[in-house]
Amino acid sequence: MNKHCYRLIFSRTHGELRVVSELAKSCSTESGQTRGTHSNRLWVTLRKTSLLLWLALWGSSALASNIIADNNAPNNQRPEVINTQNGLPQVNIAAPNESGLSHNQYKQFDVDNRGAILNNSAVMTNTQTAGIIQGNPNLDPNKAPARVILNEINSNNPSQIKGFLEVAGGKAQVVVAPLMQDE
């Protein structure tokens, strides 16, 4: 390649700079000529950077637990979803009714292999998966905890439960139910 003399050209096919001989022709007919590809290179760099940024922010959430409360649900059926100190999702369930049923509505209810915690305790409590967690502000410490925790998913997407669902605090039965729609 002409005694180690090279030049860089922008390859539209590969979307990056490539090393070529000094004698190589660009899109024009003369060798050694350069074209104004600075804006193209900038555009490709921005596209790649934005893709990497998107993957870093949102791509990893597809691999993680994704529990999202339904904002359209009544206030007494809307749980609060937070993270524990070690990053596990903690669901502060809605207050139970007189029968002991805590009805919780979600847009999405996916649990990864690390698990998730349904907080059925009004005071700080110890869990097997997350250690000590704060009490559930939705529950009254002077009343009994929920006996049944109903988790209703208002979505057409199926839930993926790949890990444990631990009930923190009072013992309760857990029901995970998708919304059934009439066709």
PECORHU-V663242 format. One record per helix or strand of 2 or more residues. SS is the DSSP state (alpha for helix, beta for strand). FROM is the first residue (numbers start at 0). TO is the last residue. If there is no record, write none. Layout:
<<SS/FROM/TO> <SS/FROM/TO>>
//
This chain:
<<beta/5/10> <beta/15/20> <alpha/37/61> <beta/65/68> <alpha/74/76> <beta/79/82> <beta/88/91> <beta/100/110> <beta/115/119> <beta/124/126> <beta/130/132> <beta/147/152> <beta/164/168> <beta/172/177>>
//
